[in-house]
Amino acid sequence: MVCQACGSPVVDGVHFCAKCGAQVAAAQPMYAAYPQPPMPIAVPRVQRNLQTLGVLWCVFGAYRIIGGLMGMFFLRAFAFRNFGGFDWPFNNHSGLEHSWMTALFPLIAAYTVVMAALAVLVGYSLLTRRPWGRTFAIVVGILTLLKPLFGTALGIYTLWVLAPGASGLEYDAIADRT
């Protein structure tokens, strides 16, 4: 080591120069140490996808209502070849040869309303982070797997986000307990 003030040699382990009395600092390396870049904080899967999942479930509920109404409209158009009075789809068509079709309208309407309500309720529970929302979303997601295309995709996405055990712990941590 060399004294920074006078340039005379200094013995290792000495804190002051014997010639000038200046404080001796340990030699700094010639290269600058670059700080490590900050590591990005990984946002957990549930927290990252919960908002999107809730919105998709609400949109899927609206899609189910619109699709059900269109299905009933076209079923009536093809089955009866007319649209009758204003009390459609629950009017009584006694004497028609397609009386079994008349029984389908209330069933289609009930099924459409129940499935759409379930989808909207799942979306609401996820968006408001209800404690029961994760379990409810998994159950309805499994039922929705049978609905081709959008339902299958949404069911798979729901199960991917919410089904793993670690997701349960994470959801419980962010669930609204009020």
Salt bridges, closest charged atoms under 4 A:
GLU97 OE2 - HIS98 NE2 3.40
ASP172 OD1 - ARG177 NH2 3.70
ASP176 OD2 - ARG130 NH1 3.89
